[in-house]
Amino acid sequence: MPDFDWTRFDQPTQPVPLKKPVTQCRVGLVATAGAYLLGSQQPFATKSPTGDDSFRIIPNETPIAEIALAHPGYNTRRALQDLDCVFPLTLLNRFQQQGEIGTAAPRHFSFMGFIPQTERLLAEVAPQVGTELIRDQVDLALLVPS
């Protein structure tokens, strides 16, 4: 897009301290990896000049072999060799098993990441995901850029 410009904010978001130790927190993932479920979800629109501001829900118990990647900004075939580099689901569950976090959230959220027109994302889509994270009682969301 020739008129593409970064979305800017005058002030950073104020930090929100955790109300309990990380070892007691429910932790969710919000990633821009373009992760989606093979066979049951549509891939992200990687050819659109305006990007794709939709999101996909990835249940925590999803086998890694059922997760695919659709993103125009990086080599998704290489990333699939170690999905944790862009969508660290296995690592998050390992942290739960090791007691590093309380529990992994039941659902995680994936965006594509190429969204040059951010108005709808900021006004509608991101708040919807925020509502879903609250519904899942997530204490801490890990934002994973790709």
Secondary structure as UniProt FT lines:
FT   TURN            2..3
FT   HELIX           22..24
FT   STRAND          26..31
FT   STRAND          35..37
FT   TURN            38..40
FT   TURN            46..47
FT   TURN            49..50
FT   STRAND          56..59
FT   TURN            60..61
FT   HELIX           64..66
FT   STRAND          67..69
FT   HELIX           76..80
FT   TURN            81..82
FT   HELIX           83..85
FT   HELIX           89..97
FT   TURN            98..99
FT   STRAND          103..104
FT   STRAND          107..110
FT   HELIX           119..120
FT   HELIX           121..125
FT   HELIX           126..135
FT   TURN            136..137
FT   STRAND          140..144
//
